[in-house]
Amino acid sequence: MSRSAASPATASRPRKSPLRLASGGEPSFPPRQGGRLSPSQLRTMMIGEFEQWLRSRTNQEKRPFQEETVVAYAKAARALDAWMTEKKIDGDFTACDSALLNSFFRDYNAAHTRGGTNTKQRNLRHLFTWLEAEYEHQRLYPGTTQGRYALGA
């Protein structure tokens, strides 16, 4: 029997929806309250979109981003998301402006090394490049060149 022909036993059963969870576990988001997602849920969805966007792009050498790079950039976005949740900031990543990011970096620097904070700042640049392209978000890293990342005033 060819692969395209369905057996009588499977012909009567509906196919599994591609939207079903592969793990069979609980959904990653709790049920919506009032038909709206929480800011944290929105940010989590945005991180997923950001990861997909990165995987569809190429780096400066015109090669696809390596998975480790995608993970590092998403990790920086998750750190910002966790800080925004901790500070009870209402909104997704488009709520970020220079003052908010500077507060995040100040708090992050207080808990980490300067090098760790510089890495987060450099890795978050890609999130805000994506936000600018996809959501017409204001440019927070103006006039950046390789190795120089300055937040807007």
C-alpha positions as CSV (number, residue, x, y, z in Angstrom):
1,M,0.0,0.0,0.0
2,S,1.3,3.4,-0.8
3,R,1.9,6.0,1.8
4,S,-0.8,8.3,0.4
5,A,-3.6,5.8,0.5
6,A,-5.4,5.8,3.8
7,S,-6.4,2.5,5.4
8,P,-10.1,2.0,6.2
9,A,-9.3,2.2,10.0
10,T,-7.7,5.6,9.8
11,A,-10.0,7.0,7.1
12,S,-12.9,7.4,9.6
13,R,-10.8,9.0,12.4
14,P,-10.1,12.7,12.2
15,R,-6.5,13.7,11.8
16,K,-4.8,15.3,14.7
17,S,-4.9,19.0,14.7
18,P,-1.5,20.6,14.2
19,L,-2.5,23.0,17.0
20,R,-2.6,20.2,19.6
21,L,0.2,20.0,22.1
22,A,2.8,17.4,21.1
23,S,3.6,16.7,24.7
24,G,0.0,16.1,25.7
25,G,0.6,18.3,28.7
26,E,-1.0,21.5,29.9
27,P,-1.0,24.6,27.6
28,S,2.0,26.9,28.1
29,F,-0.4,29.7,28.9
30,P,-3.2,29.6,31.5
31,P,-6.7,30.4,30.2
32,R,-7.2,34.0,29.1
33,Q,-9.1,36.2,31.5
34,G,-11.6,38.4,29.8
35,G,-10.3,37.3,26.4
36,R,-6.9,39.1,26.9
37,L,-3.4,37.8,27.4
38,S,-1.4,39.1,30.3
39,P,1.7,41.3,29.6
40,S,4.0,38.4,30.5
41,Q,2.1,36.1,28.1
42,L,2.4,38.7,25.3
43,R,6.1,39.0,25.9
44,T,6.5,35.2,25.9
45,M,4.7,35.1,22.6
46,M,6.9,37.9,21.2
47,I,10.1,36.0,22.2
48,G,8.8,33.0,20.2
49,E,8.2,35.2,17.2
50,F,11.6,36.8,17.7
51,E,13.3,33.4,17.7
52,Q,11.5,32.4,14.5
53,W,12.5,35.7,12.9
54,L,16.2,35.1,13.9
55,R,16.1,31.6,12.4
56,S,14.9,33.1,9.1
57,R,17.6,35.7,8.9
58,T,21.3,35.7,8.2
59,N,24.2,37.2,10.1
60,Q,26.7,39.7,8.8
61,E,28.6,36.9,6.9
62,K,25.3,36.0,5.1
63,R,25.0,32.7,7.1
64,P,22.1,31.6,9.1
65,F,22.3,32.3,12.8
66,Q,23.6,29.4,14.8
67,E,21.2,27.9,17.3
68,E,23.5,29.0,20.2
69,T,23.2,32.6,19.0
70,V,19.4,32.4,18.8
71,V,19.3,31.0,22.3
72,A,21.6,33.7,23.6
73,Y,19.5,36.5,22.1
74,A,16.3,34.9,23.4
75,K,17.9,34.5,26.8
76,A,18.5,38.3,26.9
77,A,14.9,38.9,26.0
78,R,13.8,36.5,28.7
79,A,15.9,38.4,31.3
80,L,14.2,41.6,30.3
81,D,10.8,39.9,30.5
82,A,11.6,38.5,34.0
83,W,12.6,42.0,35.1
84,M,9.5,43.6,33.6
85,T,7.4,40.9,35.4
86,E,9.2,41.6,38.7
87,K,8.7,45.3,38.4
88,K,5.0,44.8,37.4
89,I,5.4,46.7,34.1
90,D,2.2,46.6,32.2
91,G,2.8,46.0,28.6
92,D,4.8,44.0,26.1
93,F,8.3,44.8,24.8
94,T,6.9,47.8,22.8
95,A,6.4,49.5,26.2
96,C,10.2,49.8,26.6
97,D,11.8,53.1,26.1
98,S,15.3,54.4,26.8
99,A,14.5,55.2,30.5
100,L,13.0,51.7,31.1
101,L,15.9,49.9,29.4
102,N,18.4,52.0,31.4
103,S,16.6,51.0,34.6
104,F,16.8,47.3,33.5
105,F,20.6,47.6,32.8
106,R,21.2,49.4,36.1
107,D,19.4,46.6,38.1
108,Y,21.1,43.9,36.0
109,N,24.5,45.5,36.5
110,A,23.9,45.6,40.3
111,A,23.3,41.8,40.3
112,H,25.9,40.8,37.6
113,T,29.3,41.8,36.3
114,R,29.8,44.7,34.0
115,G,30.8,42.2,31.2
116,G,27.5,40.3,31.7
117,T,25.6,43.6,31.5
118,N,27.4,44.6,28.3
119,T,26.6,41.2,26.8
120,K,22.9,41.6,27.7
121,Q,22.9,45.1,26.2
122,R,24.5,43.8,23.0
123,N,22.2,40.8,22.7
124,L,19.1,42.9,23.3
125,R,20.0,45.1,20.4
126,H,18.7,42.4,18.1
127,L,15.3,42.2,19.9
128,F,14.9,45.9,19.4
129,T,15.9,45.7,15.8
130,W,13.2,43.1,15.3
131,L,10.7,45.3,17.2
132,E,11.5,48.2,15.0
133,A,11.0,46.1,11.9
134,E,7.9,44.2,12.9
135,Y,6.1,46.6,15.3
136,E,7.4,50.0,14.1
137,H,8.9,50.5,17.6
138,Q,11.0,53.5,18.2
139,R,14.8,53.1,17.6
140,L,16.5,52.6,21.0
141,Y,19.9,51.9,19.6
142,P,20.5,54.8,17.2
143,G,23.6,55.1,15.1
144,T,25.0,51.8,16.3
145,T,28.1,50.3,14.6
146,Q,29.8,47.1,15.3
147,G,30.9,47.0,18.9
148,R,29.2,50.3,19.9
149,Y,25.8,50.2,21.5
150,A,24.4,53.4,22.9
151,L,20.9,53.7,24.1
152,G,18.9,56.7,22.9
153,A,18.3,59.7,25.2
